[in-house]
Amino acid sequence: MPTINIKAAGFGGQGVMMFGKIIAYGAVDNKMNALWFPSYGPETRGGTANCSVIVSDKNIDSPVFSKIDHLVVFNAPSLTKFESAVKNTGFVLYNADLIKATAHSKSYGVPINSIAIKLGLPQAANMVMVGAYLELTNIFDQHIVEEVVKHILGERKAKFVPINMQAINEGRAFIKELIKK
């Protein structure tokens, strides 16, 4: 597997960091090397938030990369900031509820907020994005993501595992339908 440079970005509170952690932890559970590197703005909620995730079958020497293979954006300012760094061979996965279009030739819009609201848990929009990303990349299997979600949520929030898995499945289903068209 080649090295994949992933950038996830949005506002604080949108679940950007959790998205990155799930991808990194899942990759490690799938016997790959992974690095998760967060970057926060000065505010916690509402400020800028992004993280870099590198997944590879080789050793990862640095958390820094200039070209992005996969850009996952939760809001328009993040698209504006990072879109020009996406490789021609890469793709942009974006929140279609907050972003109308992207200039990149290979992009996928998913209405993550709308899907999460339909499920009754608006906070699960990031999990919808996780599902969409996993469907596009097949980077690891469903059973791995479920174990990672259980681990990250912990005992205290274990009751939220089923709804989060449902959100992931909805993201997967949306991308499957989008690709069919």
C-alpha positions in Angstrom: 0.0 0.0 0.0 1.4 3.4 -0.8 1.6 6.2 1.7 -1.6 8.1 2.0 -1.6 11.8 3.2 -5.0 12.7 4.6 -6.1 16.2 5.7 -9.3 16.5 7.7 -10.5 20.1 8.4 -13.4 22.1 9.7 -14.5 24.1 12.7 -13.9 23.0 16.3 -16.8 20.9 17.5 -17.5 19.3 14.2 -15.7 16.1 15.1 -12.7 16.6 12.8 -10.2 15.3 15.4 -12.3 12.2 16.1 -12.5 11.6 12.4 -8.7 11.6 12.2 -8.2 9.4 15.2 -10.6 6.8 13.9 -8.7 6.6 10.6 -5.3 6.4 12.4 -6.3 3.9 15.0 -8.1 1.8 12.5 -5.0 1.7 10.3 -2.9 0.6 13.2 -5.4 -2.1 14.1 -5.1 -3.2 10.4 -1.4 -3.7 10.8 -0.4 -0.5 9.0 1.7 2.4 10.2 -0.2 5.6 11.0 0.3 9.0 12.4 -2.3 11.5 13.6 -1.2 15.1 14.0 -3.8 17.6 15.3 -3.8 21.4 14.7 -6.2 23.7 16.6 -7.1 27.3 16.3 -7.1 29.5 19.4 -10.7 28.6 20.2 -12.0 25.1 21.0 -15.5 25.3 19.6 -16.1 27.4 16.5 -12.4 28.0 15.8 -10.4 26.3 13.1 -9.4 22.6 13.5 -7.6 20.3 11.3 -5.5 17.2 11.5 -3.1 15.4 9.3 -3.2 11.6 9.1 -0.6 9.6 7.4 -1.2 5.9 6.7 1.5 3.7 5.2 2.9 0.2 5.1 6.3 1.8 5.5 7.8 3.7 8.4 6.6 7.3 8.7 9.5 9.7 9.3 7.6 13.0 9.6 4.1 14.3 10.4 4.6 17.0 7.7 3.4 16.8 4.1 2.8 19.5 1.5 0.6 17.5 -0.9 -2.7 16.0 0.1 -4.0 12.6 -1.3 -7.4 12.8 0.5 -8.9 16.1 1.7 -11.9 15.7 4.0 -13.6 19.0 4.7 -16.4 19.9 7.0 -16.8 23.6 6.0 -16.2 26.0 3.2 -13.2 27.9 4.8 -11.4 24.6 5.1 -11.9 23.8 1.5 -10.6 27.3 0.5 -7.6 26.8 2.7 -6.5 23.3 1.6 -8.0 22.5 -1.8 -5.0 23.8 -3.8 -2.7 21.3 -2.0 -4.7 18.2 -3.2 -2.8 16.1 -5.7 -4.4 15.6 -9.2 -4.6 11.9 -8.4 -6.3 12.6 -5.0 -9.9 13.4 -4.0 -11.9 15.8 -2.0 -14.7 14.5 0.3 -16.8 17.4 1.5 -19.9 18.3 3.6 -22.5 19.1 1.0 -24.7 20.8 3.6 -22.1 23.6 4.0 -20.2 23.4 0.7 -21.9 23.7 -2.6 -19.1 22.5 -4.9 -15.3 22.0 -5.3 -13.0 22.8 -8.1 -11.2 19.5 -7.8 -11.9 17.0 -10.6 -12.5 14.1 -8.3 -14.8 15.2 -5.4 -17.7 13.7 -3.5 -20.3 15.8 -1.6 -22.1 14.1 1.3 -24.9 15.9 3.3 -23.5 14.7 6.6 -25.5 17.2 8.8 -28.8 16.2 7.1 -28.1 12.5 7.4 -27.1 12.8 11.1 -30.2 14.9 11.9 -32.4 12.2 10.3 -30.8 9.7 12.6 -31.7 11.9 15.6 -28.1 12.6 16.5 -26.7 15.8 14.9 -23.4 15.2 16.6 -22.8 12.1 14.5 -22.2 14.0 11.3 -18.5 13.2 11.6 -19.3 9.5 11.7 -21.3 9.8 8.5 -18.1 11.3 7.0 -16.1 8.4 8.4 -18.4 5.9 6.7 -18.2 7.9 3.4 -14.4 7.9 3.6 -14.2 4.2 4.4 -16.5 3.3 1.5 -14.3 5.4 -0.9 -11.0 4.0 0.3 -11.7 0.5 1.7 -8.7 1.3 3.9 -9.9 -1.2 6.6 -12.9 -3.4 7.3 -16.1 -2.6 9.2 -15.3 -4.7 12.2 -12.1 -2.7 12.8 -14.0 0.6 12.7 -16.5 -0.7 15.2 -13.7 -1.8 17.6 -12.1 1.7 17.2 -15.3 3.5 17.9 -15.9 1.4 21.0 -12.3 2.2 22.2 -12.6 5.9 21.5 -16.0 6.3 23.1 -15.0 4.2 26.1 -17.3 2.7 28.8 -18.9 6.0 29.7 -20.3 6.6 26.2 -20.7 2.9 25.2 -24.5 3.5 24.7 -23.6 5.7 21.7 -21.8 3.0 19.8 -24.9 1.7 17.9 -26.0 5.1 16.7 -22.5 6.0 15.7 -22.2 2.7 13.7 -25.5 3.5 12.1 -24.2 6.9 11.1 -21.1 5.2 9.6 -23.3 2.8 7.7 -25.4 5.7 6.4 -22.3 7.4 5.1 -21.2 4.2 3.3 -24.6 3.8 1.8 -24.7 7.4 0.5 -21.3 7.0 -1.2 -22.4 3.6 -2.8 -25.4 5.3 -4.3 -23.4 8.4 -5.4 -20.9 6.2 -7.2 -23.6 4.2 -8.9 -24.9 7.4 -10.6 
